[in-house]
Amino acid sequence: MVTDLKEFARTAKPSVAVVGLGGAGCNITTWIAEKRYFGGTIIAANTDVNHLYVQKADKVILLGEKICKVTVAGLPEMGRRLPERLLKS
């Protein structure tokens, strides 16, 4: 039983992650990392390998590597279909 709630809150280390998806999401995760506003894990996920290369996230995930041929989804239609294809595979 926790007797001192303030001491417990001070020593607790919650496990939290921020995930940025796509160009805008990845830009926000980089901004968070640069400002050092976050104490958890920062993850950036995108179909654009060049955009992931410059991210300051703790972990980067390339989405649709086989579908997009290690490049950019490029067209909005490709970006829309990518999750559908990933779920089917």
C-alpha positions as CSV (number, residue, x, y, z in Angstrom):
1,M,0.0,0.0,0.0
2,V,1.3,3.4,-0.9
3,T,1.4,5.6,2.2
4,D,2.9,8.8,0.7
5,L,1.2,9.7,-2.6
6,K,3.5,12.6,-3.3
7,E,6.6,10.4,-3.0
8,F,5.0,7.8,-5.2
9,A,4.2,10.4,-7.9
10,R,7.7,11.8,-7.7
11,T,9.4,8.5,-8.2
12,A,6.9,6.9,-10.7
13,K,8.3,6.7,-14.2
14,P,5.3,6.3,-16.6
15,S,5.9,4.8,-20.0
16,V,4.6,7.2,-22.7
17,A,5.2,7.4,-26.4
18,V,4.4,10.1,-29.0
19,V,3.8,8.9,-32.5
20,G,4.0,11.2,-35.5
21,L,2.4,9.8,-38.6
22,G,3.1,11.3,-42.0
23,G,4.9,14.5,-42.9
24,A,3.1,16.8,-40.5
25,G,3.1,14.3,-37.6
26,C,6.8,13.7,-38.1
27,N,7.5,17.5,-38.1
28,I,5.7,17.8,-34.8
29,T,7.7,15.0,-33.2
30,T,11.0,16.7,-34.4
31,W,9.7,20.0,-32.9
32,I,9.0,18.2,-29.6
33,A,12.4,16.6,-29.6
34,E,14.2,19.9,-30.4
35,K,12.3,21.8,-27.6
36,R,12.8,18.9,-25.2
37,Y,9.2,19.1,-24.1
38,F,8.7,15.3,-23.7
39,G,10.3,12.7,-21.5
40,G,9.0,9.6,-23.2
41,T,9.7,7.8,-26.5
42,I,9.3,9.7,-29.7
43,I,8.4,7.7,-32.8
44,A,8.1,9.0,-36.4
45,A,6.4,7.0,-39.1
46,N,6.2,8.0,-42.8
47,T,6.2,6.6,-46.3
48,D,8.9,9.1,-47.3
49,V,12.3,7.7,-46.5
50,N,14.1,11.0,-47.1
51,H,11.8,12.7,-44.6
52,L,12.5,10.0,-42.0
53,Y,16.2,10.5,-42.5
54,V,16.2,14.0,-41.0
55,Q,13.8,13.2,-38.1
56,K,15.1,13.6,-34.5
57,A,12.8,10.8,-33.1
58,D,14.0,8.0,-30.9
59,K,12.6,5.5,-33.5
60,V,11.6,5.9,-37.1
61,I,9.4,3.5,-39.1
62,L,9.3,3.4,-42.8
63,L,5.7,2.6,-43.9
64,G,4.9,0.7,-47.1
65,E,8.5,-0.1,-48.1
66,K,7.4,-2.7,-50.7
67,I,4.3,-1.0,-51.8
68,C,5.8,2.5,-52.3
69,K,9.2,1.1,-53.6
70,V,11.2,2.8,-50.8
71,T,10.1,6.3,-51.9
72,V,7.2,8.6,-51.3
73,A,3.5,7.6,-51.5
74,G,3.5,10.8,-53.6
75,L,-0.1,10.9,-54.7
76,P,-3.0,11.3,-52.2
77,E,-4.6,8.2,-53.7
78,M,-1.5,6.1,-53.0
79,G,-1.4,7.4,-49.4
80,R,-5.1,6.5,-49.0
81,R,-4.7,3.0,-50.3
82,L,-1.5,2.2,-48.3
83,P,-3.2,1.4,-45.0
84,E,-5.6,-0.8,-46.8
85,R,-2.8,-2.7,-48.5
86,L,-0.8,-3.0,-45.2
87,L,-3.8,-4.5,-43.5
88,K,-4.3,-7.1,-46.2
89,S,-0.7,-8.2,-46.1
